[in-house]
Amino acid sequence: MKSSRQNGHVLINPPERFSFLPTDWAVWINRFKRYLQLSGQAEASNDDRINCLIYCMGGKAEEILLQFKKTDEYEVIVENFNNYFNPKKNVVFERFKFNSRKQNEDERVDDFITNLYKLSETCEYGDLTEELIRDRIVIELKEKKEKDAEYYNKRHRVHKLEELEINDRVWIIDLKMYGIVMEKCKQPRSYIVNTDRGKFRRNRFHLVKACKEIEREPHNSNYNVKIDEEYVDNSNSHVLDSQWKETNLNLNDSNSNLENWSIEPRQSKRHVKRPQYLKDYDCT
């Protein structure tokens, strides 16, 4: 494209007509200011610059100009158009939109960052803009990673296991034996377990928390139940002792024969009403 010069200025065409969309105003007015600089009209009078502005914008600019307070200052006219197309926004709401902006699934990282810069223009962050945009990108990456992990766990039916404490009794799945947790390793979900064969390091996935074993006497099926005497009422001990002797059944007695026990069958006393469609049949 060839261009000519006259009196040191470049002869170029004015910018295209304005679309009168608020989103296009900032770009169009910047192009118009560049046009004034290159064409040498930036040093023209206020009336000439106002007339050039209205002419380049289009016929609808005449109607909007009538709504403004009458003035001969070019800068005031431009400021009025700025307020008309970009009214003062709620800073709190603009910051909410900035902080709640998330990257779409089909959106590139470069487009996401560009959109963050665009949203930050109306947030009035000042010198903190770059740092807040960086923090927003880091938070978005962290949330995306957590979201992917949540989807993976849900798809594979994974659930978070309870953390083990020191001295917890566990069942080791691969060794098929019990052990005691001695310490937690620096690696996540890893424990040192002490067993009869020695110490082993196992992941939480291979450890099942077990209940404490009930102590039993050797060759005896009776449990050793310890009762604190502090909570025993001995006032009626002789009565309870006699009742226990009368009702106690000695299972270790050789004279007792379990095979001689008989179980009496019971018959339900519930009355069952015969269905209507069987009233003509004898079911006995």
MODELLER restraints for C-alpha pairs under 7 A, 6 or more apart:
rsr = mdl.restraints
at = mdl.atoms
rsr.add(forms.Gaussian(group=physical.xy_distance, feature=features.Distance(at['CA:3:A'], at['CA:10:A']), mean=6.82, stdev=0.5))
rsr.add(forms.Gaussian(group=physical.xy_distance, feature=features.Distance(at['CA:3:A'], at['CA:11:A']), mean=6.41, stdev=0.5))
rsr.add(forms.Gaussian(group=physical.xy_distance, feature=features.Distance(at['CA:3:A'], at['CA:12:A']), mean=6.95, stdev=0.5))
rsr.add(forms.Gaussian(group=physical.xy_distance, feature=features.Distance(at['CA:4:A'], at['CA:10:A']), mean=5.95, stdev=0.5))
rsr.add(forms.Gaussian(group=physical.xy_distance, feature=features.Distance(at['CA:4:A'], at['CA:11:A']), mean=5.62, stdev=0.5))
rsr.add(forms.Gaussian(group=physical.xy_distance, feature=features.Distance(at['CA:5:A'], at['CA:11:A']), mean=5.78, stdev=0.5))
rsr.add(forms.Gaussian(group=physical.xy_distance, feature=features.Distance(at['CA:9:A'], at['CA:38:A']), mean=6.07, stdev=0.5))
rsr.add(forms.Gaussian(group=physical.xy_distance, feature=features.Distance(at['CA:9:A'], at['CA:39:A']), mean=5.57, stdev=0.5))
rsr.add(forms.Gaussian(group=physical.xy_distance, feature=features.Distance(at['CA:9:A'], at['CA:40:A']), mean=5.77, stdev=0.5))
rsr.add(forms.Gaussian(group=physical.xy_distance, feature=features.Distance(at['CA:10:A'], at['CA:38:A']), mean=5.65, stdev=0.5))
rsr.add(forms.Gaussian(group=physical.xy_distance, feature=features.Distance(at['CA:10:A'], at['CA:39:A']), mean=5.54, stdev=0.5))
rsr.add(forms.Gaussian(group=physical.xy_distance, feature=features.Distance(at['CA:11:A'], at['CA:39:A']), mean=5.93, stdev=0.5))
rsr.add(forms.Gaussian(group=physical.xy_distance, feature=features.Distance(at['CA:12:A'], at['CA:39:A']), mean=6.76, stdev=0.5))
rsr.add(forms.Gaussian(group=physical.xy_distance, feature=features.Distance(at['CA:14:A'], at['CA:35:A']), mean=6.35, stdev=0.5))
rsr.add(forms.Gaussian(group=physical.xy_distance, feature=features.Distance(at['CA:14:A'], at['CA:56:A']), mean=6.95, stdev=0.5))
rsr.add(forms.Gaussian(group=physical.xy_distance, feature=features.Distance(at['CA:15:A'], at['CA:31:A']), mean=6.67, stdev=0.5))
rsr.add(forms.Gaussian(group=physical.xy_distance, feature=features.Distance(at['CA:15:A'], at['CA:32:A']), mean=6.35, stdev=0.5))
rsr.add(forms.Gaussian(group=physical.xy_distance, feature=features.Distance(at['CA:17:A'], at['CA:56:A']), mean=5.97, stdev=0.5))
rsr.add(forms.Gaussian(group=physical.xy_distance, feature=features.Distance(at['CA:17:A'], at['CA:57:A']), mean=5.26, stdev=0.5))
rsr.add(forms.Gaussian(group=physical.xy_distance, feature=features.Distance(at['CA:17:A'], at['CA:58:A']), mean=5.95, stdev=0.5))
rsr.add(forms.Gaussian(group=physical.xy_distance, feature=features.Distance(at['CA:18:A'], at['CA:28:A']), mean=6.85, stdev=0.5))
rsr.add(forms.Gaussian(group=physical.xy_distance, feature=features.Distance(at['CA:18:A'], at['CA:57:A']), mean=4.91, stdev=0.5))
rsr.add(forms.Gaussian(group=physical.xy_distance, feature=features.Distance(at['CA:18:A'], at['CA:58:A']), mean=6.62, stdev=0.5))
rsr.add(forms.Gaussian(group=physical.xy_distance, feature=features.Distance(at['CA:22:A'], at['CA:85:A']), mean=4.77, stdev=0.5))
rsr.add(forms.Gaussian(group=physical.xy_distance, feature=features.Distance(at['CA:22:A'], at['CA:86:A']), mean=6.33, stdev=0.5))
rsr.add(forms.Gaussian(group=physical.xy_distance, feature=features.Distance(at['CA:25:A'], at['CA:85:A']), mean=6.82, stdev=0.5))
rsr.add(forms.Gaussian(group=physical.xy_distance, feature=features.Distance(at['CA:36:A'], at['CA:42:A']), mean=4.84, stdev=0.5))
rsr.add(forms.Gaussian(group=physical.xy_distance, feature=features.Distance(at['CA:46:A'], at['CA:72:A']), mean=6.62, stdev=0.5))
rsr.add(forms.Gaussian(group=physical.xy_distance, feature=features.Distance(at['CA:46:A'], at['CA:73:A']), mean=5.89, stdev=0.5))
rsr.add(forms.Gaussian(group=physical.xy_distance, feature=features.Distance(at['CA:46:A'], at['CA:74:A']), mean=5.15, stdev=0.5))
rsr.add(forms.Gaussian(group=physical.xy_distance, feature=features.Distance(at['CA:47:A'], at['CA:72:A']), mean=6.73, stdev=0.5))
rsr.add(forms.Gaussian(group=physical.xy_distance, feature=features.Distance(at['CA:49:A'], at['CA:74:A']), mean=6.62, stdev=0.5))
rsr.add(forms.Gaussian(group=physical.xy_distance, feature=features.Distance(at['CA:50:A'], at['CA:74:A']), mean=5.69, stdev=0.5))
rsr.add(forms.Gaussian(group=physical.xy_distance, feature=features.Distance(at['CA:54:A'], at['CA:61:A']), mean=5.84, stdev=0.5))
rsr.add(forms.Gaussian(group=physical.xy_distance, feature=features.Distance(at['CA:54:A'], at['CA:62:A']), mean=6.81, stdev=0.5))
rsr.add(forms.Gaussian(group=physical.xy_distance, feature=features.Distance(at['CA:91:A'], at['CA:122:A']), mean=6.93, stdev=0.5))
rsr.add(forms.Gaussian(group=physical.xy_distance, feature=features.Distance(at['CA:91:A'], at['CA:123:A']), mean=5.55, stdev=0.5))
rsr.add(forms.Gaussian(group=physical.xy_distance, feature=features.Distance(at['CA:94:A'], at['CA:122:A']), mean=6.38, stdev=0.5))
rsr.add(forms.Gaussian(group=physical.xy_distance, feature=features.Distance(at['CA:94:A'], at['CA:123:A']), mean=5.61, stdev=0.5))
rsr.add(forms.Gaussian(group=physical.xy_distance, feature=features.Distance(at['CA:95:A'], at['CA:123:A']), mean=5.37, stdev=0.5))
rsr.add(forms.Gaussian(group=physical.xy_distance, feature=features.Distance(at['CA:98:A'], at['CA:116:A']), mean=6.73, stdev=0.5))
rsr.add(forms.Gaussian(group=physical.xy_distance, feature=features.Distance(at['CA:98:A'], at['CA:119:A']), mean=5.77, stdev=0.5))
rsr.add(forms.Gaussian(group=physical.xy_distance, feature=features.Distance(at['CA:98:A'], at['CA:120:A']), mean=6.61, stdev=0.5))
rsr.add(forms.Gaussian(group=physical.xy_distance, feature=features.Distance(at['CA:102:A'], at['CA:140:A']), mean=6.73, stdev=0.5))
rsr.add(forms.Gaussian(group=physical.xy_distance, feature=features.Distance(at['CA:103:A'], at['CA:112:A']), mean=6.03, stdev=0.5))
rsr.add(forms.Gaussian(group=physical.xy_distance, feature=features.Distance(at['CA:116:A'], at['CA:133:A']), mean=6.69, stdev=0.5))
rsr.add(forms.Gaussian(group=physical.xy_distance, feature=features.Distance(at['CA:120:A'], at['CA:129:A']), mean=6.85, stdev=0.5))
rsr.add(forms.Gaussian(group=physical.xy_distance, feature=features.Distance(at['CA:153:A'], at['CA:159:A']), mean=6.91, stdev=0.5))
rsr.add(forms.Gaussian(group=physical.xy_distance, feature=features.Distance(at['CA:166:A'], at['CA:181:A']), mean=5.32, stdev=0.5))
rsr.add(forms.Gaussian(group=physical.xy_distance, feature=features.Distance(at['CA:166:A'], at['CA:182:A']), mean=5.64, stdev=0.5))
rsr.add(forms.Gaussian(group=physical.xy_distance, feature=features.Distance(at['CA:166:A'], at['CA:183:A']), mean=6.01, stdev=0.5))
rsr.add(forms.Gaussian(group=physical.xy_distance, feature=features.Distance(at['CA:167:A'], at['CA:180:A']), mean=5.53, stdev=0.5))
rsr.add(forms.Gaussian(group=physical.xy_distance, feature=features.Distance(at['CA:167:A'], at['CA:181:A']), mean=5.05, stdev=0.5))
rsr.add(forms.Gaussian(group=physical.xy_distance, feature=features.Distance(at['CA:167:A'], at['CA:182:A']), mean=6.13, stdev=0.5))
rsr.add(forms.Gaussian(group=physical.xy_distance, feature=features.Distance(at['CA:168:A'], at['CA:180:A']), mean=5.71, stdev=0.5))
rsr.add(forms.Gaussian(group=physical.xy_distance, feature=features.Distance(at['CA:168:A'], at['CA:181:A']), mean=5.42, stdev=0.5))
rsr.add(forms.Gaussian(group=physical.xy_distance, feature=features.Distance(at['CA:169:A'], at['CA:179:A']), mean=5.84, stdev=0.5))
rsr.add(forms.Gaussian(group=physical.xy_distance, feature=features.Distance(at['CA:169:A'], at['CA:180:A']), mean=4.75, stdev=0.5))
rsr.add(forms.Gaussian(group=physical.xy_distance, feature=features.Distance(at['CA:169:A'], at['CA:181:A']), mean=6.58, stdev=0.5))
rsr.add(forms.Gaussian(group=physical.xy_distance, feature=features.Distance(at['CA:169:A'], at['CA:209:A']), mean=6.21, stdev=0.5))
rsr.add(forms.Gaussian(group=physical.xy_distance, feature=features.Distance(at['CA:169:A'], at['CA:210:A']), mean=5.57, stdev=0.5))
rsr.add(forms.Gaussian(group=physical.xy_distance, feature=features.Distance(at['CA:169:A'], at['CA:211:A']), mean=6.94, stdev=0.5))
rsr.add(forms.Gaussian(group=physical.xy_distance, feature=features.Distance(at['CA:169:A'], at['CA:212:A']), mean=6.90, stdev=0.5))
rsr.add(forms.Gaussian(group=physical.xy_distance, feature=features.Distance(at['CA:170:A'], at['CA:178:A']), mean=5.75, stdev=0.5))
rsr.add(forms.Gaussian(group=physical.xy_distance, feature=features.Distance(at['CA:170:A'], at['CA:179:A']), mean=5.45, stdev=0.5))
rsr.add(forms.Gaussian(group=physical.xy_distance, feature=features.Distance(at['CA:170:A'], at['CA:180:A']), mean=6.19, stdev=0.5))
rsr.add(forms.Gaussian(group=physical.xy_distance, feature=features.Distance(at['CA:170:A'], at['CA:207:A']), mean=5.92, stdev=0.5))
rsr.add(forms.Gaussian(group=physical.xy_distance, feature=features.Distance(at['CA:170:A'], at['CA:208:A']), mean=5.28, stdev=0.5))
rsr.add(forms.Gaussian(group=physical.xy_distance, feature=features.Distance(at['CA:170:A'], at['CA:209:A']), mean=4.40, stdev=0.5))
rsr.add(forms.Gaussian(group=physical.xy_distance, feature=features.Distance(at['CA:170:A'], at['CA:210:A']), mean=4.92, stdev=0.5))
rsr.add(forms.Gaussian(group=physical.xy_distance, feature=features.Distance(at['CA:171:A'], at['CA:177:A']), mean=5.83, stdev=0.5))
rsr.add(forms.Gaussian(group=physical.xy_distance, feature=features.Distance(at['CA:171:A'], at['CA:178:A']), mean=4.56, stdev=0.5))
rsr.add(forms.Gaussian(group=physical.xy_distance, feature=features.Distance(at['CA:171:A'], at['CA:179:A']), mean=6.35, stdev=0.5))
rsr.add(forms.Gaussian(group=physical.xy_distance, feature=features.Distance(at['CA:171:A'], at['CA:207:A']), mean=5.69, stdev=0.5))
rsr.add(forms.Gaussian(group=physical.xy_distance, feature=features.Distance(at['CA:171:A'], at['CA:208:A']), mean=5.01, stdev=0.5))
rsr.add(forms.Gaussian(group=physical.xy_distance, feature=features.Distance(at['CA:171:A'], at['CA:209:A']), mean=6.33, stdev=0.5))
rsr.add(forms.Gaussian(group=physical.xy_distance, feature=features.Distance(at['CA:171:A'], at['CA:210:A']), mean=6.13, stdev=0.5))
rsr.add(forms.Gaussian(group=physical.xy_distance, feature=features.Distance(at['CA:172:A'], at['CA:178:A']), mean=6.05, stdev=0.5))
rsr.add(forms.Gaussian(group=physical.xy_distance, feature=features.Distance(at['CA:172:A'], at['CA:206:A']), mean=5.87, stdev=0.5))
rsr.add(forms.Gaussian(group=physical.xy_distance, feature=features.Distance(at['CA:172:A'], at['CA:207:A']), mean=5.00, stdev=0.5))
rsr.add(forms.Gaussian(group=physical.xy_distance, feature=features.Distance(at['CA:172:A'], at['CA:208:A']), mean=6.62, stdev=0.5))
rsr.add(forms.Gaussian(group=physical.xy_distance, feature=features.Distance(at['CA:173:A'], at['CA:206:A']), mean=5.33, stdev=0.5))
rsr.add(forms.Gaussian(group=physical.xy_distance, feature=features.Distance(at['CA:173:A'], at['CA:207:A']), mean=6.34, stdev=0.5))
rsr.add(forms.Gaussian(group=physical.xy_distance, feature=features.Distance(at['CA:174:A'], at['CA:206:A']), mean=6.81, stdev=0.5))
rsr.add(forms.Gaussian(group=physical.xy_distance, feature=features.Distance(at['CA:178:A'], at['CA:195:A']), mean=6.61, stdev=0.5))
rsr.add(forms.Gaussian(group=physical.xy_distance, feature=features.Distance(at['CA:179:A'], at['CA:193:A']), mean=5.87, stdev=0.5))
rsr.add(forms.Gaussian(group=physical.xy_distance, feature=features.Distance(at['CA:179:A'], at['CA:194:A']), mean=5.38, stdev=0.5))
rsr.add(forms.Gaussian(group=physical.xy_distance, feature=features.Distance(at['CA:179:A'], at['CA:195:A']), mean=4.57, stdev=0.5))
rsr.add(forms.Gaussian(group=physical.xy_distance, feature=features.Distance(at['CA:180:A'], at['CA:193:A']), mean=5.40, stdev=0.5))
rsr.add(forms.Gaussian(group=physical.xy_distance, feature=features.Distance(at['CA:180:A'], at['CA:194:A']), mean=5.18, stdev=0.5))
rsr.add(forms.Gaussian(group=physical.xy_distance, feature=features.Distance(at['CA:180:A'], at['CA:195:A']), mean=6.65, stdev=0.5))
rsr.add(forms.Gaussian(group=physical.xy_distance, feature=features.Distance(at['CA:181:A'], at['CA:191:A']), mean=6.82, stdev=0.5))
rsr.add(forms.Gaussian(group=physical.xy_distance, feature=features.Distance(at['CA:181:A'], at['CA:192:A']), mean=6.03, stdev=0.5))
rsr.add(forms.Gaussian(group=physical.xy_distance, feature=features.Distance(at['CA:181:A'], at['CA:193:A']), mean=4.50, stdev=0.5))
rsr.add(forms.Gaussian(group=physical.xy_distance, feature=features.Distance(at['CA:181:A'], at['CA:194:A']), mean=6.35, stdev=0.5))
rsr.add(forms.Gaussian(group=physical.xy_distance, feature=features.Distance(at['CA:182:A'], at['CA:192:A']), mean=5.57, stdev=0.5))
rsr.add(forms.Gaussian(group=physical.xy_distance, feature=features.Distance(at['CA:182:A'], at['CA:193:A']), mean=5.53, stdev=0.5))
rsr.add(forms.Gaussian(group=physical.xy_distance, feature=features.Distance(at['CA:182:A'], at['CA:194:A']), mean=6.34, stdev=0.5))
rsr.add(forms.Gaussian(group=physical.xy_distance, feature=features.Distance(at['CA:183:A'], at['CA:191:A']), mean=5.97, stdev=0.5))
rsr.add(forms.Gaussian(group=physical.xy_distance, feature=features.Distance(at['CA:183:A'], at['CA:192:A']), mean=5.34, stdev=0.5))
rsr.add(forms.Gaussian(group=physical.xy_distance, feature=features.Distance(at['CA:184:A'], at['CA:190:A']), mean=6.28, stdev=0.5))
rsr.add(forms.Gaussian(group=physical.xy_distance, feature=features.Distance(at['CA:184:A'], at['CA:191:A']), mean=4.61, stdev=0.5))
rsr.add(forms.Gaussian(group=physical.xy_distance, feature=features.Distance(at['CA:184:A'], at['CA:192:A']), mean=6.29, stdev=0.5))
rsr.add(forms.Gaussian(group=physical.xy_distance, feature=features.Distance(at['CA:185:A'], at['CA:191:A']), mean=5.41, stdev=0.5))
rsr.add(forms.Gaussian(group=physical.xy_distance, feature=features.Distance(at['CA:185:A'], at['CA:192:A']), mean=6.93, stdev=0.5))
rsr.add(forms.Gaussian(group=physical.xy_distance, feature=features.Distance(at['CA:189:A'], at['CA:203:A']), mean=5.69, stdev=0.5))
rsr.add(forms.Gaussian(group=physical.xy_distance, feature=features.Distance(at['CA:189:A'], at['CA:204:A']), mean=5.21, stdev=0.5))
rsr.add(forms.Gaussian(group=physical.xy_distance, feature=features.Distance(at['CA:190:A'], at['CA:201:A']), mean=6.98, stdev=0.5))
rsr.add(forms.Gaussian(group=physical.xy_distance, feature=features.Distance(at['CA:190:A'], at['CA:202:A']), mean=5.82, stdev=0.5))
rsr.add(forms.Gaussian(group=physical.xy_distance, feature=features.Distance(at['CA:190:A'], at['CA:203:A']), mean=4.50, stdev=0.5))
rsr.add(forms.Gaussian(group=physical.xy_distance, feature=features.Distance(at['CA:190:A'], at['CA:204:A']), mean=5.97, stdev=0.5))
rsr.add(forms.Gaussian(group=physical.xy_distance, feature=features.Distance(at['CA:191:A'], at['CA:201:A']), mean=5.66, stdev=0.5))
rsr.add(forms.Gaussian(group=physical.xy_distance, feature=features.Distance(at['CA:191:A'], at['CA:202:A']), mean=5.59, stdev=0.5))
rsr.add(forms.Gaussian(group=physical.xy_distance, feature=features.Distance(at['CA:191:A'], at['CA:203:A']), mean=6.32, stdev=0.5))
rsr.add(forms.Gaussian(group=physical.xy_distance, feature=features.Distance(at['CA:192:A'], at['CA:199:A']), mean=6.65, stdev=0.5))
rsr.add(forms.Gaussian(group=physical.xy_distance, feature=features.Distance(at['CA:192:A'], at['CA:200:A']), mean=5.68, stdev=0.5))
rsr.add(forms.Gaussian(group=physical.xy_distance, feature=features.Distance(at['CA:192:A'], at['CA:201:A']), mean=4.51, stdev=0.5))
rsr.add(forms.Gaussian(group=physical.xy_distance, feature=features.Distance(at['CA:192:A'], at['CA:202:A']), mean=6.52, stdev=0.5))
rsr.add(forms.Gaussian(group=physical.xy_distance, feature=features.Distance(at['CA:193:A'], at['CA:199:A']), mean=5.53, stdev=0.5))
rsr.add(forms.Gaussian(group=physical.xy_distance, feature=features.Distance(at['CA:193:A'], at['CA:200:A']), mean=5.25, stdev=0.5))
rsr.add(forms.Gaussian(group=physical.xy_distance, feature=features.Distance(at['CA:193:A'], at['CA:201:A']), mean=6.13, stdev=0.5))
rsr.add(forms.Gaussian(group=physical.xy_distance, feature=features.Distance(at['CA:194:A'], at['CA:200:A']), mean=6.44, stdev=0.5))
rsr.add(forms.Gaussian(group=physical.xy_distance, feature=features.Distance(at['CA:215:A'], at['CA:223:A']), mean=6.83, stdev=0.5))
rsr.add(forms.Gaussian(group=physical.xy_distance, feature=features.Distance(at['CA:215:A'], at['CA:224:A']), mean=6.40, stdev=0.5))
rsr.add(forms.Gaussian(group=physical.xy_distance, feature=features.Distance(at['CA:216:A'], at['CA:222:A']), mean=6.88, stdev=0.5))
rsr.add(forms.Gaussian(group=physical.xy_distance, feature=features.Distance(at['CA:216:A'], at['CA:223:A']), mean=5.25, stdev=0.5))
rsr.add(forms.Gaussian(group=physical.xy_distance, feature=features.Distance(at['CA:216:A'], at['CA:224:A']), mean=5.94, stdev=0.5))
